[in-house]
Amino acid sequence: MSFLLFVRYTSSWEISFCSSSQATRLLSSPPSAGASSWLTYAVTMCELEDQPKDLIKVTYEKLSTDEVAESVKSPSCGAVSVFIGTTRNHFEGKKVVRLEYEAYIPMAEAEIKKICRGIRNRWPAIQHISIHHRLGLVNVTEASVIIAISGPHRNESLEAVKYCIDTLKATVPIWKKCLRLKGDPIYTIRRSFDKEIYDNEECIWKENKECQWVKNN
């Protein structure tokens, strides 16, 4: 949400667009000079706040599409492109119950930073990049990865998002285990706390076909 900061300058109104948090900081620490200094100060603060940033998060918490998309919005950009990777309910003809992801977080984050640098080298106009990847158990329809990239125009942000997910799957060392059912029908056992347990489950490690870091080992 934008916040309009109106500054009185001679006989007219000058307007600087800032976020509410930026405006709060401006009002809490105003310049000591007159109205013209206020205007210069406000514009400078907004420009500093909108410097390109890379936001990377590898977490066991559920991912929020709204949080990721909001984090890359910019007054200078006309496009925010988003990719959401979710758990589907089938793999190789068998029903999938959920996926499980494992990673050494510092190593995964280091590889994701390389992807951000690659994006900026290829598309210099890109403003903000946000990449969140979930670890642990991810049920069907839940998001395992969300990518949002903002840019002045849609073409570069869309291309950058595709490059980002393709490169992430090929280079970032995140292991994916698929919990699937051996056969149908699905037989369940109910326990007192009403949790369903499938008596014909099997776990397999699912390798991405793009995965280069496994092929190179």
VEXLUM-990726 format. One line per 2 residues: their letters; for each residue x, y, z of N, C-alpha, C. Coordinates in Angstrom, 2 decimals. Layout:
<nodes>
A	X:Y:Z:X:Y:Z:X:Y:Z | ...
</nodes>
This chain:
<nodes>
MS	0.85:-1.19:0.00:0.00:0.00:0.00:0.89:1.25:0.00 | 0.55:2.26:-0.83:1.34:3.48:-0.92:0.86:4.51:0.10
FL	1.76:5.37:0.48:1.46:6.45:1.43:1.85:7.74:0.74 | 0.93:8.72:0.72:1.20:10.00:0.08:1.73:10.97:1.12
LF	2.95:11.44:0.89:3.54:12.42:1.80:3.48:13.77:1.10 | 2.61:14.68:1.59:2.45:15.99:1.00:3.40:16.98:1.65
VR	4.15:17.70:0.84:5.12:18.66:1.36:4.81:20.04:0.79 | 4.67:21.02:1.66:4.36:22.39:1.23:5.62:23.05:0.68
YT	5.55:23.50:-0.55:6.70:24.15:-1.17:6.23:25.40:-1.89 | 6.62:26.55:-1.44:6.13:27.87:-1.89:4.60:27.84:-1.89
SS	3.95:28.04:-3.09:2.49:28.14:-3.12:1.83:26.88:-3.65 | 2.58:25.81:-3.87:2.00:24.59:-4.44:2.30:23.40:-3.54
WE	1.70:22.27:-3.86:1.93:21.03:-3.12:2.85:20.12:-3.92 | 3.91:19.64:-3.29:4.80:18.67:-3.91:4.52:17.32:-3.26
IS	4.50:16.26:-4.06:4.14:14.95:-3.55:5.27:13.96:-3.76 | 5.57:13.18:-2.72:6.54:12.09:-2.82:5.84:10.81:-2.39
FC	5.96:9.75:-3.20:5.31:8.49:-2.89:6.24:7.61:-2.05 | 5.77:7.21:-0.88:6.54:6.35:0.00:5.62:5.30:0.59
SS	6.21:4.24:1.09:5.43:3.26:1.84:5.15:3.85:3.22 | 4.21:3.23:3.92:3.86:3.73:5.25:5.04:3.65:6.21
SQ	5.85:2.59:6.11:7.00:2.46:7.00:8.05:3.53:6.71 | 8.22:3.87:5.43:9.16:4.93:5.07:8.68:6.26:5.62
AT	7.38:6.52:5.48:6.83:7.78:5.94:6.98:7.92:7.45 | 6.79:6.82:8.17:6.95:6.84:9.62:8.36:7.26:10.00
RL	9.35:6.73:9.29:10.74:7.09:9.58:10.99:8.55:9.24 | 10.38:9.02:8.15:10.56:10.42:7.76:10.01:11.35:8.84
LS	8.82:11.04:9.32:8.19:11.90:10.31:8.88:11.84:11.66 | 9.54:10.71:11.95:10.21:10.58:13.25:11.59:11.23:13.26
SP	12.16:11.47:12.06:13.48:12.10:12.00:13.54:13.10:10.85 | 12.76:14.18:10.91:12.71:15.16:9.83:13.97:16.00:9.75
PS	14.23:16.57:8.57:15.39:17.46:8.44:15.14:18.76:9.20 | 16.23:19.46:9.50:16.11:20.68:10.30:15.83:21.91:9.44
AG	16.03:21.81:8.13:15.84:22.98:7.27:14.38:23.13:6.85 | 14.13:23.93:5.80:12.78:24.26:5.40:12.12:23.23:4.51
AS	11.05:23.68:3.82:10.22:22.78:3.03:10.97:22.13:1.89 | 11.87:22.88:1.23:12.61:22.30:0.11:13.48:21.15:0.59
SW	14.04:21.25:1.79:14.83:20.15:2.34:13.96:18.94:2.63 | 12.71:19.20:3.11:11.78:18.11:3.34:11.57:17.31:2.06
LT	11.34:17.99:0.94:11.06:17.32:-0.33:12.26:16.50:-0.78 | 13.44:17.08:-0.74:14.65:16.38:-1.14:14.88:15.16:-0.26
YA	14.66:15.34:1.04:14.86:14.26:2.01:13.89:13.10:1.75 | 12.63:13.43:1.47:11.61:12.40:1.24:11.92:11.60:0.00
VT	12.26:12.28:-1.09:12.55:11.59:-2.33:13.78:10.70:-2.18 | 14.82:11.20:-1.51:16.04:10.42:-1.30:15.76:9.16:-0.51
MC	14.95:9.29:0.56:14.62:8.13:1.38:13.89:7.08:0.57 | 12.95:7.48:-0.26:12.19:6.53:-1.06:13.08:5.82:-2.07
EL	14.01:6.56:-2.67:14.92:5.96:-3.64:15.84:4.94:-2.98 | 16.31:5.25:-1.77:17.19:4.32:-1.06:16.46:3.04:-0.69
ED	15.19:3.18:-0.28:14.41:2.01:0.12:14.13:1.09:-1.06 | 14.15:1.61:-2.28:13.78:0.81:-3.46:15.00:0.30:-4.22
QP	16.15:0.22:-3.59:17.32:-0.37:-4.22:17.06:-1.86:-4.47 | 17.58:-2.41:-5.59:17.34:-3.83:-5.89:17.77:-4.73:-4.74
KD	16.94:-5.73:-4.45:17.25:-6.64:-3.35:16.93:-8.08:-3.73 | 17.68:-9.00:-3.15:17.47:-10.43:-3.32:17.02:-11.00:-1.97
LI	15.85:-11.59:-1.94:15.26:-12.12:-0.71:15.21:-13.65:-0.82 | 15.98:-14.32:0.00:16.10:-15.78:-0.07:15.69:-16.38:1.26
KV	14.85:-17.40:1.19:14.39:-18.05:2.43:14.21:-19.54:2.18 | 14.95:-20.35:2.96:14.78:-21.81:2.94:14.29:-22.18:4.33
TY	13.07:-22.71:4.43:12.41:-22.79:5.73:11.54:-24.04:5.85 | 11.27:-24.43:7.08:10.33:-25.52:7.36:8.91:-25.00:7.52
EK	8.72:-23.71:7.49:7.39:-23.12:7.65:6.63:-23.14:6.32 | 5.30:-23.10:6.41:4.48:-23.01:5.20:4.78:-21.69:4.49
LS	4.73:-21.74:3.17:5.04:-20.56:2.37:3.79:-19.74:2.09 | 3.99:-18.44:1.96:2.89:-17.51:1.70:3.11:-16.82:0.35
TD	2.20:-17.06:-0.58:2.30:-16.41:-1.89:2.18:-14.90:-1.76 | 1.26:-14.44:-0.92:1.08:-12.99:-0.73:2.36:-12.35:-0.19
EV	2.99:-12.99:0.77:4.21:-12.43:1.36:5.31:-12.30:0.31 | 5.49:-13.33:-0.50:6.55:-13.32:-1.51:6.26:-12.28:-2.58
AE	5.03:-12.23:-3.07:4.67:-11.28:-4.12:4.78:-9.84:-3.63 | 4.31:-9.57:-2.41:4.36:-8.22:-1.86:5.80:-7.74:-1.68
SV	6.70:-8.67:-1.37:8.08:-8.29:-1.05:8.84:-7.74:-2.25 | 8.35:-7.97:-3.48:9.10:-7.51:-4.66:8.42:-6.34:-5.36
KS	7.31:-5.86:-4.83:6.64:-4.73:-5.47:7.51:-3.48:-5.41 | 7.43:-2.69:-6.47:8.26:-1.49:-6.56:7.53:-0.42:-7.36
PS	7.62:0.84:-6.95:6.99:1.92:-7.72:7.54:2.04:-9.14 | 8.77:1.56:-9.35:9.39:1.70:-10.67:9.09:0.53:-11.60
CG	8.32:-0.46:-11.11:8.08:-1.68:-11.89:6.61:-1.82:-12.27 | 6.40:-2.27:-13.51:5.05:-2.52:-13.99:4.69:-3.98:-14.04
AV	5.60:-4.85:-13.58:5.34:-6.29:-13.64:5.90:-7.00:-12.42 | 5.09:-7.89:-11.87:5.55:-8.84:-10.86:5.16:-10.22:-11.36
SV	6.15:-11.05:-11.67:5.90:-12.40:-12.16:6.14:-13.40:-11.03 | 5.23:-14.35:-10.90:5.27:-15.30:-9.78:5.18:-16.73:-10.30
FI	6.01:-17.60:-9.74:5.89:-19.04:-9.97:5.67:-19.73:-8.63 | 4.70:-20.66:-8.61:4.41:-21.44:-7.40:4.51:-22.92:-7.77
GT	5.44:-23.61:-7.14:5.57:-25.05:-7.34:4.86:-25.78:-6.22 | 3.92:-26.66:-6.55:3.11:-27.35:-5.55:3.26:-28.87:-5.68
TR	2.85:-29.59:-4.65:2.86:-31.05:-4.67:1.64:-31.55:-5.43 | 1.86:-32.34:-6.48:0.74:-32.93:-7.20:0.43:-34.31:-6.62
NH	-0.73:-34.84:-6.96:-1.21:-36.06:-6.30:-0.87:-37.35:-7.04 | 0.08:-37.30:-7.98:0.45:-38.52:-8.69:1.88:-38.44:-9.18
FE	2.50:-39.59:-9.33:3.86:-39.69:-9.88:4.05:-41.10:-10.41 | 4.42:-41.19:-11.71:4.63:-42.47:-12.38:3.44:-43.41:-12.22
GK	2.24:-42.84:-12.34:1.02:-43.63:-12.31:0.53:-44.03:-10.94 | 1.18:-43.58:-9.89:0.77:-43.93:-8.54:0.37:-42.68:-7.76
KV	-0.51:-42.89:-6.81:-1.02:-41.78:-6.01:0.04:-41.30:-5.03 | 0.25:-40.00:-4.99:1.23:-39.39:-4.08:0.50:-38.83:-2.86
VR	1.02:-39.13:-1.68:0.45:-38.63:-0.44:1.05:-37.28:-0.08 | 2.37:-37.17:-0.18:3.05:-35.92:0.12:4.51:-36.04:-0.33
LE	5.20:-34.91:-0.34:6.63:-34.86:-0.63:7.37:-34.45:0.64 | 8.63:-34.81:0.70:9.48:-34.38:1.81:10.79:-33.86:1.25
YE	11.17:-32.66:1.67:12.38:-32.01:1.18:13.43:-31.92:2.28 | 14.68:-32.16:1.91:15.79:-32.03:2.84:16.89:-31.22:2.18
AY	17.64:-30.47:3.00:18.74:-29.67:2.47:19.64:-29.21:3.60 | 20.90:-28.95:3.27:21.80:-28.23:4.16:21.61:-26.76:3.82
IP	20.92:-26.04:4.69:20.40:-24.72:4.34:21.48:-23.74:3.86 | 22.64:-23.61:4.54:23.66:-22.65:4.04:24.11:-22.96:2.62
MA	24.24:-24.24:2.28:24.67:-24.61:0.93:23.58:-24.29:-0.09 | 22.34:-24.59:0.26:21.22:-24.29:-0.65:21.10:-22.79:-0.88
EA	21.21:-22.00:0.20:21.11:-20.55:0.06:22.24:-19.98:-0.79 | 23.45:-20.54:-0.65:24.59:-20.06:-1.44:24.34:-20.29:-2.93
EI	23.77:-21.43:-3.27:23.48:-21.71:-4.69:22.37:-20.81:-5.21 | 21.38:-20.53:-4.37:20.29:-19.64:-4.80:20.82:-18.23:-5.03
KK	21.77:-17.78:-4.21:22.39:-16.47:-4.44:23.07:-16.40:-5.80 | 23.69:-17.51:-6.22:24.32:-17.56:-7.54:23.26:-17.38:-8.64
IC	22.09:-17.97:-8.42:21.01:-17.83:-9.40:20.59:-16.37:-9.50 | 20.48:-15.69:-8.36:20.12:-14.26:-8.37:21.13:-13.44:-9.15
RG	22.42:-13.75:-8.96:23.45:-13.02:-9.72:23.32:-13.30:-11.21 | 23.01:-14.55:-11.55:22.82:-14.89:-12.95:21.65:-14.15:-13.56
IR	20.57:-14.00:-12.81:19.41:-13.26:-13.30:19.78:-11.81:-13.56 | 20.51:-11.20:-12.65:20.85:-9.79:-12.81:21.84:-9.57:-13.95
NR	22.69:-10.54:-14.20:23.60:-10.43:-15.34:22.85:-10.50:-16.67 | 21.82:-11.34:-16.72:21.07:-11.53:-17.96:20.01:-10.45:-18.17
WP	19.38:-10.01:-17.09:18.31:-9.01:-17.19:18.62:-7.87:-16.21 | 19.46:-6.93:-16.58:19.88:-5.86:-15.66:18.74:-4.99:-15.15
AI	17.61:-4.96:-15.87:16.50:-4.11:-15.45:15.68:-4.71:-14.31 | 15.91:-5.98:-13.98:15.16:-6.62:-12.89:15.39:-5.85:-11.59
QH	14.31:-5.64:-10.84:14.41:-4.86:-9.61:14.60:-5.76:-8.38 | 13.56:-6.50:-8.00:13.64:-7.33:-6.80:13.43:-8.80:-7.14
IS	14.10:-9.67:-6.40:13.98:-11.12:-6.58:13.68:-11.73:-5.21 | 12.66:-12.57:-5.14:12.33:-13.26:-3.90:12.15:-14.75:-4.19
IH	12.91:-15.58:-3.48:12.86:-17.03:-3.68:12.70:-17.70:-2.32 | 11.56:-18.35:-2.10:11.30:-19.07:-0.86:11.14:-20.56:-1.19
HR	11.87:-21.41:-0.48:11.76:-22.86:-0.67:11.47:-23.52:0.66 | 10.54:-24.44:0.64:10.13:-25.12:1.88:10.86:-26.44:2.04
LG	11.17:-26.79:3.27:11.73:-28.08:3.62:10.73:-28.85:4.48 | 11.01:-30.15:4.68:10.12:-30.97:5.48:8.97:-31.51:4.64
LV	7.88:-31.88:5.32:6.73:-32.48:4.66:5.87:-31.42:3.97 | 5.53:-31.69:2.71:4.69:-30.78:1.93:3.54:-31.60:1.34
NV	2.35:-31.36:1.83:1.19:-32.13:1.39:0.73:-31.72:-0.01 | -0.13:-32.53:-0.60:-0.68:-32.27:-1.93:-1.36:-30.91:-1.95
TE	-1.09:-30.15:-3.00:-1.56:-28.77:-3.28:-0.79:-27.70:-2.51 | 0.02:-28.06:-1.52:0.79:-27.05:-0.80:2.02:-26.65:-1.60
AS	2.49:-25.43:-1.38:3.63:-24.90:-2.13:4.95:-25.35:-1.54 | 5.84:-25.81:-2.40:7.20:-26.16:-1.98:8.18:-25.06:-2.36
VI	7.87:-24.30:-3.40:8.73:-23.20:-3.82:7.88:-22.08:-4.40 | 8.21:-20.84:-4.03:7.54:-19.66:-4.60:8.63:-18.68:-5.02
IA	8.52:-18.22:-6.25:9.47:-17.26:-6.82:8.69:-16.04:-7.30 | 9.14:-14.86:-6.93:8.54:-13.63:-7.43:9.65:-12.69:-7.88
IS	9.49:-12.11:-9.05:10.50:-11.20:-9.62:9.78:-9.99:-10.22 | 10.27:-8.80:-9.88:9.67:-7.58:-10.42:10.61:-6.91:-11.42
GP	10.01:-6.27:-12.40:10.78:-5.55:-13.41:9.91:-4.49:-14.05 | 10.51:-3.58:-14.81:9.73:-2.52:-15.45:8.69:-3.06:-16.43
HR	9.01:-4.18:-17.10:8.12:-4.75:-18.11:7.98:-6.26:-17.90 | 6.93:-6.84:-18.46:6.61:-8.23:-18.18:7.57:-9.22:-18.82
NE	8.11:-8.90:-20.00:8.92:-9.89:-20.70:10.14:-10.34:-19.90 | 10.90:-9.37:-19.36:12.11:-9.76:-18.64:11.78:-10.46:-17.32
SL	10.69:-10.04:-16.65:10.35:-10.69:-15.37:9.85:-12.11:-15.61 | 9.07:-12.34:-16.67:8.60:-13.69:-16.99:9.77:-14.60:-17.38
EA	10.67:-14.08:-18.21:11.83:-14.87:-18.62:12.73:-15.18:-17.42 | 12.87:-14.21:-16.54:13.72:-14.40:-15.36:13.15:-15.46:-14.42
VK	11.84:-15.48:-14.26:11.21:-16.48:-13.40:11.42:-17.88:-13.96 | 11.26:-18.05:-15.26:11.48:-19.36:-15.88:12.94:-19.80:-15.72
YC	13.84:-18.89:-15.96:15.27:-19.20:-15.77:15.54:-19.59:-14.32 | 14.91:-18.88:-13.40:15.14:-19.11:-11.97:14.72:-20.51:-11.55
ID	13.51:-20.93:-11.89:13.05:-22.25:-11.44:13.80:-23.36:-12.17 | 14.09:-23.18:-13.44:14.84:-24.20:-14.18:16.24:-24.37:-13.59
TL	16.90:-23.27:-13.27:18.25:-23.34:-12.72:18.24:-23.86:-11.30 | 17.23:-23.47:-10.52:17.11:-23.96:-9.15:16.99:-25.48:-9.12
KA	16.15:-26.04:-9.98:15.95:-27.48:-10.00:17.21:-28.21:-10.48 | 18.03:-27.51:-11.28:19.22:-28.15:-11.84:20.44:-28.04:-10.94
TV	20.51:-27.00:-10.12:21.78:-26.73:-9.42:21.70:-26.68:-7.90 | 20.54:-26.43:-7.32:20.46:-26.27:-5.87:20.29:-27.65:-5.21
PI	21.19:-27.99:-4.26:21.14:-29.32:-3.63:20.05:-29.44:-2.58 | 18.82:-29.64:-3.07:17.68:-29.91:-2.21:17.13:-31.28:-2.60
WK	17.08:-32.18:-1.64:16.63:-33.56:-1.91:15.13:-33.66:-1.73 | 14.49:-34.43:-2.63:13.04:-34.57:-2.59:12.67:-36.04:-2.46
KC	11.92:-36.36:-1.41:11.45:-37.73:-1.20:9.94:-37.77:-1.45 | 9.52:-38.74:-2.24:8.12:-38.86:-2.63:7.47:-40.00:-1.85
LR	6.42:-39.70:-1.10:5.67:-40.73:-0.39:4.45:-41.07:-1.23 | 4.42:-42.28:-1.79:3.35:-42.65:-2.69:2.73:-43.98:-2.25
LK	1.61:-44.31:-2.85:0.88:-45.53:-2.51:1.22:-46.63:-3.49 | 1.43:-47.84:-3.01:1.81:-48.96:-3.86:0.66:-49.39:-4.77
GD	-0.55:-49.30:-4.30:-1.67:-49.77:-5.12:-2.98:-49.18:-4.66 | -4.03:-49.42:-5.42:-5.37:-48.97:-5.08:-6.25:-50.20:-4.85
PI	-7.31:-50.16:-4.07:-7.75:-48.97:-3.36:-6.85:-48.62:-2.19 | -7.03:-47.40:-1.63:-6.23:-46.95:-0.50:-6.85:-47.49:0.79
YT	-6.11:-48.29:1.51:-6.59:-48.82:2.78:-6.02:-47.98:3.92 | -6.84:-47.62:4.84:-6.40:-46.75:5.93:-6.66:-47.39:7.28
IR	-5.87:-47.00:8.24:-6.08:-47.38:9.63:-6.30:-46.10:10.41 | -7.39:-45.99:11.14:-7.67:-44.78:11.92:-7.26:-45.00:13.36
RS	-6.56:-44.04:13.89:-6.17:-44.10:15.30:-7.04:-43.15:16.11 | -6.83:-43.16:17.42:-7.71:-42.40:18.30:-7.65:-40.90:18.04
FD	-6.49:-40.42:17.57:-6.40:-38.98:17.29:-6.78:-38.66:15.85 | -7.42:-39.61:15.18:-8.04:-39.41:13.88:-7.06:-39.08:12.77
KE	-5.86:-39.64:12.86:-4.87:-39.45:11.81:-4.89:-40.67:10.89 | -4.97:-40.45:9.59:-5.00:-41.55:8.64:-3.58:-42.04:8.34
IY	-3.40:-43.33:8.39:-2.11:-43.93:8.06:-2.33:-44.95:6.95 | -1.60:-44.83:5.88:-1.77:-45.72:4.75:-0.91:-46.96:4.94
DN	-1.53:-48.16:4.84:-0.79:-49.37:5.10:-0.09:-49.91:3.85 | -0.18:-49.18:2.77:0.53:-49.61:1.56:1.34:-48.47:0.96
EE	1.99:-47.69:1.84:2.84:-46.59:1.40:4.26:-47.07:1.11 | 4.95:-46.33:0.24:6.38:-46.53:0.04:7.02:-45.18:-0.19
CI	8.28:-45.04:0.22:9.01:-43.79:0.05:10.10:-43.99:-1.00 | 10.22:-43.06:-1.92:11.30:-43.09:-2.91:11.89:-41.70:-3.01
WK	13.19:-41.64:-3.27:13.84:-40.35:-3.54:13.61:-40.02:-5.00 | 13.03:-38.87:-5.26:12.64:-38.46:-6.62:13.66:-37.47:-7.15
EN	14.37:-37.84:-8.19:15.39:-36.98:-8.77:14.80:-36.13:-9.89 | 15.04:-34.82:-9.86:14.62:-33.96:-10.95:15.44:-34.29:-12.20
KE	14.78:-34.37:-13.34:15.50:-34.71:-14.57:16.51:-33.63:-14.95 | 16.29:-32.39:-14.44:17.22:-31.29:-14.73:18.43:-31.30:-13.81
CQ	18.42:-32.16:-12.80:19.40:-32.08:-11.70:20.82:-32.37:-12.16 | 21.65:-31.31:-12.25:23.03:-31.44:-12.71:23.97:-31.82:-11.59
WV	23.69:-31.36:-10.37:24.66:-31.59:-9.28:24.72:-33.05:-8.88 | 23.67:-33.83:-9.16:23.74:-35.27:-8.91:24.49:-35.97:-10.03
KN	24.23:-35.57:-11.27:24.88:-36.19:-12.41:26.39:-35.97:-12.41 | 26.80:-34.84:-11.83:28.23:-34.51:-11.82:29.00:-35.26:-10.74
N	28.29:-35.86:-9.78:28.96:-36.58:-8.68:29.23:-38.04:-9.07
</nodes>
